[in-house]
Amino acid sequence: MFQSRRLFLARGASLGAAVAASGVAGCALPFGGPGVAAPAAGVTRVSLGAVTATTVSDGFAARPLADPEFVRNVPVATVRAALAEAGLPTDRVDVPFNPLIVDVRGQRVLFDVGNGEFGAPTSGTLLKNMAAAGISPDSITAVVFSHFHGDHINGLRNKAGAIAFPKARILVPAAEWNWWMDDARMNAAPEGMRGAFAGVRRVFGPIASSVTRFEAGVEVLPGIRSIAAYGHTPGHTAFTIDGGSRRLMYWADTTNVAALFVRNPEWAVMFDMDPEAARQVRRRLADRVVAEDMVLAGYHLTGSAIGTLGRRGNGYEFTAYKA
């Protein structure tokens, strides 16, 4: 199902040259913490020795708090108080989008691809920010998806249908693929979900035969292992990346806005398709990150969207790395 390790090693020499040319090869690792750099606005590079992690902003979306359903199980007044405590505006919620690029074992892997040409005016900046940092789309050897919400998949193909990362393998969670690509389920879905099903088919339908599907718990690529994190969507998947000085977890949409859902993991965001399963995943993955002292990256985390996680009362506190 997966290409052999030999193929990735064969790619390694040319990829290494591309990494060096792009300036993403990472700075030296100081004692006690990672080397952090900002090669361009909206881009943060973290060196973990043999592994380099780079978060690239795809912009953000602002949601007015007039919608009482953004946090399903908490009154709006409580949400406003939490935003005020964090020093954030209380009339809206700014949701950031932060795809992750990892250089590991001769690969350059992009996790999730942003909104592309299909997002709000304040989003769809992944390719622009990559270019500013000297990261070519052609240098991406694999694109790995965490799940199929539009803000994660729409950037794979533009409105003309062209693939944004033409030399990359496309890998997706089998559980997510099986759920969204089920025609009977799509036909039985409520009207409000039809657009999401159509979006998945727009992105993946024309390239379905070349998409690799992986199971939870497997080594998806050398050094990258998938973790079942079902709840946000039926096949939502997180990943650990090994081989560096510290293990890295990319937990995708395990939480949304950090000031709300990292600090208050019992709160349910409106986008969680199974709120109770998503709540359990938040606790399980957060406890693991803390216990194993992992570096944490998340698609909707704040600031650089990569940093550390600690305990805070009955919840957690995310601290983003700064260059």
C-alpha positions in Angstrom: 0.0 0.0 0.0 2.8 2.4 0.8 5.9 3.1 -1.3 9.0 1.4 0.0 11.5 2.9 2.3 14.0 2.5 -0.5 12.1 5.0 -2.7 12.1 7.6 0.1 15.9 7.1 0.7 16.4 7.5 -3.1 14.6 10.8 -2.9 16.6 12.0 0.1 19.6 13.4 -1.7 17.6 15.6 -4.0 15.2 16.6 -1.2 18.1 17.5 1.0 19.4 19.9 -1.6 16.0 21.4 -1.9 15.7 21.8 1.8 19.1 23.5 2.0 18.2 25.8 -0.9 14.9 26.8 0.7 16.5 27.8 4.0 14.3 25.4 6.0 17.1 23.2 7.2 16.7 24.5 10.7 19.0 26.4 13.1 21.1 24.7 15.7 19.4 23.1 18.7 20.2 25.0 21.9 20.4 23.1 25.1 17.0 22.8 26.8 14.8 23.8 23.9 14.2 23.9 20.1 15.8 26.4 17.7 13.0 28.7 16.5 13.1 31.0 13.5 10.7 33.0 11.4 11.9 32.9 7.8 8.9 35.0 6.6 5.8 36.5 8.0 3.3 33.8 8.9 6.0 31.1 8.9 7.6 29.6 12.0 10.4 27.0 11.7 11.3 24.8 14.7 14.5 22.7 14.6 14.3 19.4 16.4 17.7 18.2 15.3 17.1 15.6 12.6 13.5 16.8 12.2 12.4 20.3 11.2 8.8 21.4 11.7 7.5 24.5 9.9 4.0 26.0 10.5 2.7 28.1 7.6 -0.3 30.4 8.1 -3.2 30.0 5.7 -4.9 33.1 7.3 -7.9 33.1 9.5 -11.7 33.4 9.6 -13.6 35.7 12.0 -16.9 34.4 13.4 -19.2 36.8 15.3 -20.2 35.6 18.7 -23.8 36.4 17.9 -24.1 32.7 17.1 -24.8 31.0 20.4 -24.0 27.6 18.9 -20.2 28.3 18.4 -19.7 26.7 21.8 -22.6 24.3 22.0 -22.7 23.6 25.7 -21.7 26.9 27.3 -23.6 30.2 27.4 -22.3 33.0 25.3 -21.6 35.2 28.3 -19.2 32.5 29.6 -17.5 32.4 26.3 -17.1 36.1 26.3 -15.6 36.0 29.8 -13.0 33.4 28.7 -12.0 35.5 25.7 -11.7 38.6 27.9 -9.5 36.6 30.4 -7.2 35.7 27.4 -7.0 39.4 26.3 -9.0 38.7 23.1 -11.9 40.5 21.5 -15.2 39.5 22.9 -17.5 40.3 20.0 -16.0 37.6 17.7 -13.8 34.6 17.5 -10.8 34.6 15.2 -10.1 31.0 14.0 -6.6 30.6 12.6 -5.5 28.1 9.9 -2.0 26.6 10.2 -0.9 23.8 8.0 2.3 22.0 9.1 5.3 21.0 7.0 7.7 18.4 8.4 11.1 17.5 7.0 11.8 14.0 8.3 14.0 11.1 7.0 14.5 12.6 3.5 10.8 13.6 3.1 9.0 16.9 3.1 5.5 16.2 4.3 2.7 18.8 4.3 -0.2 18.1 6.8 -3.4 19.6 5.5 -3.5 22.2 2.7 -5.7 25.1 3.8 -8.5 26.9 2.0 -6.9 27.6 -1.3 -9.0 29.7 -3.6 -12.2 28.7 -1.8 -11.9 30.5 1.6 -12.7 33.8 3.0 -10.8 36.9 1.9 -8.7 36.6 5.0 -7.6 33.0 4.3 -6.0 31.0 1.5 -2.5 32.4 2.1 -0.6 29.0 2.4 1.1 29.2 -1.1 2.0 32.9 -0.7 3.6 32.4 2.7 5.4 29.3 1.5 6.8 31.3 -1.4 7.9 34.1 0.9 9.8 31.5 3.0 11.4 29.9 -0.1 9.5 26.7 0.2 8.5 25.4 -3.3 5.3 23.4 -3.7 7.4 21.1 -5.9 9.5 20.2 -2.8 6.5 18.6 -1.0 6.9 14.8 -1.3 3.7 13.9 0.4 0.5 15.6 1.5 -1.1 13.9 4.5 -4.7 14.8 5.5 -6.1 14.8 9.0 -9.7 15.0 7.9 -11.9 16.3 5.2 -13.4 19.6 6.4 -13.1 22.2 3.7 -10.5 24.4 5.4 -8.2 21.4 5.4 -8.7 20.0 1.8 -9.8 22.8 -0.5 -6.2 24.0 -1.2 -5.2 20.8 -2.8 -6.7 21.7 -6.2 -7.4 25.2 -7.5 -10.6 26.3 -9.2 -9.2 25.2 -12.6 -8.6 21.7 -11.1 -4.7 21.9 -11.0 -3.0 20.1 -8.1 -1.1 22.6 -6.0 1.6 20.1 -5.0 2.3 18.2 -8.2 5.1 15.9 -7.0 3.4 14.8 -3.8 1.8 11.6 -2.9 -1.7 12.1 -1.4 -2.5 10.1 1.8 -5.8 10.1 3.7 -7.3 8.3 6.7 -9.3 5.3 5.4 -12.0 5.9 8.0 -12.5 9.5 6.8 -12.5 8.5 3.1 -15.0 5.7 3.7 -17.4 8.0 5.5 -17.4 10.9 3.2 -17.2 9.0 -0.1 -20.2 6.8 0.7 -22.9 7.7 -1.9 -25.7 6.4 0.2 -24.7 8.5 3.2 -24.4 11.6 1.0 -27.8 11.0 -0.5 -29.3 10.6 3.0 -27.5 13.6 4.5 -29.5 16.7 5.5 -29.3 19.6 3.1 -26.9 21.5 5.3 -24.3 18.8 4.8 -24.6 18.3 1.1 -22.0 21.0 0.4 -19.4 19.3 2.5 -19.9 16.0 0.6 -19.7 17.8 -2.7 -16.5 19.5 -1.6 -14.9 16.2 -0.8 -15.8 14.9 -4.2 -14.5 18.0 -6.0 -11.1 17.7 -4.3 -10.6 13.9 -4.4 -13.0 12.6 -7.1 -10.8 13.2 -10.1 -7.7 11.8 -8.4 -9.3 9.0 -6.4 -7.3 6.2 -8.0 -4.0 7.7 -6.9 -5.0 8.5 -3.3 -3.4 6.2 -0.7 -5.7 5.4 2.3 -4.1 4.4 5.6 -5.5 2.9 8.8 -5.2 4.3 12.3 -2.2 3.3 14.3 0.1 2.6 11.4 3.4 4.2 10.3 2.0 6.3 7.4 5.5 7.3 6.2 8.9 6.6 7.8 8.9 8.4 11.2 5.2 9.4 11.0 2.5 7.4 12.8 -1.3 7.9 12.7 -3.5 8.1 15.8 -7.3 7.6 15.7 -8.8 10.9 17.0 -12.3 10.3 15.9 -15.0 12.7 17.0 -14.4 16.0 15.3 -15.2 14.0 12.2 -15.7 10.3 11.8 -12.1 9.7 10.7 -10.3 12.7 12.2 -6.7 11.6 12.7 -3.7 13.0 14.6 0.0 12.1 14.0 3.3 11.7 15.9 6.6 12.5 14.2 9.7 10.7 15.5 13.4 11.0 14.8 14.1 14.4 16.2 15.4 15.5 19.6 11.8 15.5 20.9 8.7 13.7 19.6 6.2 16.0 17.8 2.4 15.6 17.8 0.2 17.2 15.1 -3.2 17.0 16.6 -5.0 18.9 13.7 -8.5 19.9 15.0 -8.4 18.2 18.3 -9.1 21.7 19.6 -10.2 24.8 18.0 -9.5 28.3 19.6 -6.9 27.6 22.3 -8.2 30.2 24.7 -11.6 28.4 24.7 -11.1 24.7 24.0 -7.5 24.0 25.3 -8.2 25.8 28.5 -11.7 24.3 28.7 -11.5 20.8 27.1 -15.1 19.9 28.1 -16.5 22.7 25.9 -17.8 21.5 22.5 -17.2 23.6 19.3 -20.0 23.6 16.7 -17.8 21.8 14.2 -17.4 18.6 16.3 -19.6 16.0 14.6 -19.5 13.7 17.7 -19.0 16.1 20.6 -18.6 13.4 23.3 -16.0 11.4 21.3 -14.2 14.7 20.5 -14.1 15.6 24.2 -12.6 12.3 25.1 -10.0 12.7 22.4 -9.0 16.1 23.7 -8.4 14.7 27.1 -6.5 11.7 25.9 -4.2 13.5 23.5 -3.6 16.4 25.7 -2.7 14.1 28.6 -0.3 12.3 26.3 1.4 15.4 25.1 2.0 16.6 28.7 3.1 13.2 30.0 5.6 12.6 27.2 6.7 16.3 27.0 6.0 16.4 23.3 6.2 19.5 21.0 2.6 20.2 19.9 1.4 21.6 16.6 -2.3 22.1 15.8 -4.2 23.5 12.9 -6.2 26.0 14.9 -3.7 26.8 17.7 -2.8 30.4 18.2 0.4 32.4 17.4 2.9 30.2 15.6 0.6 27.2 16.2 3.6 25.1 17.5 4.8 25.0 21.1 4.3 23.3 24.4 1.3 22.2 26.4 1.0 22.3 30.2 -1.8 21.8 32.8 -4.0 24.7 33.8 -6.6 24.0 36.5 -9.0 21.4 35.0 -7.7 22.2 31.5 -4.5 23.0 29.7 -2.4 25.9 28.5 -0.8 26.1 25.1 2.3 28.2 24.8 3.4 29.0 21.3 7.0 29.2 20.3 8.2 32.7 19.2 11.2 33.4 17.0 
